[in-house]
Every structure is written in structure tokens, then in C-alpha cells.
Amino acid sequence: MSKKLHNIRELSPFRKDLRNNGTSAEATMWSLLKKRQVLGMKFRRQHSVANFILDFYCPEKKLAIELDGAHHYTPEGIEKDKNRDAYLELHGIKTIRFENKRVFEEPSWVIREIELVIQEMESWPDSE
């Protein structure tokens, strides 16, 4: 029997807390992603995979979107993100990251980057 990987019940209170108390960058990004505004893709907020809680996740494309604040640019943060991304990649999930300030300063660029990644993923031979 395989172990459940997505939205583990024990993490539910943490996911809910993160949704209700997210950063302003997350709130802004959610306003851009919700209701299938990006290429008709459905995104979820604070979706967990194993013990990791992803900022945003598109299950159809197995795409994680992470917004990075200052702590992600410390040596510890960089190493932690590298390990997390490697784990997700092992499970077929691609992660793209954006600095928080880009969501505020260049939202159309951020969305265009997401669209380009999705379109690139659609051209992969095993994307079905």
C-alpha cells in the first residue's frame, strides 16, 4: 500500500493557518492565479506534498509555485529550498520560484513566466 503524499490530514491545520494568515505577496499572487485565470489551469493554495506545504500548486501540470522572502536567500534557506525542490522533482513536481517583490512590481511578468513554463511542460513527450 502506498503512503499518501498529497494533503496529509495531519497538516490540515497548518495549511489552513497559512491560507488565513498568508503574506501580502501570497494574497496578490492568489488574486492572479485563482479562478483558472492562467491558461485555464486550476491552482491550489497551501497544498501539501509529504511534509512540505507549497505556496501554490497546479495538480494538472504537477507545478509548484513558491514565493520567496528574504529568509530564502540565506545560506540555510538556499540549502533547504534546494533539498525541498529535489524531493518534489523526485515525485514529478516542477518548482518555480519568484521573489516576493516581483509579484508586486512586475505581476504581468510573473504570470507570463508561469505561462511559459506551463507551455514548455505541455511540449514534453511524457506530459500526458
Secondary structure, 3 states (H helix, E strand, C coil): CCCCCECCHHHHHHHHHHHHCCCHHHHHHHHHHCCCCCCCCCCEEEEEECCEEEEEEECCCCEEEEEECHHHHCHHHHHHHHHHHHHHHHCCCEEEEEEHHHHHHCHHHHHHHHHHHHHHHHCCCCCC
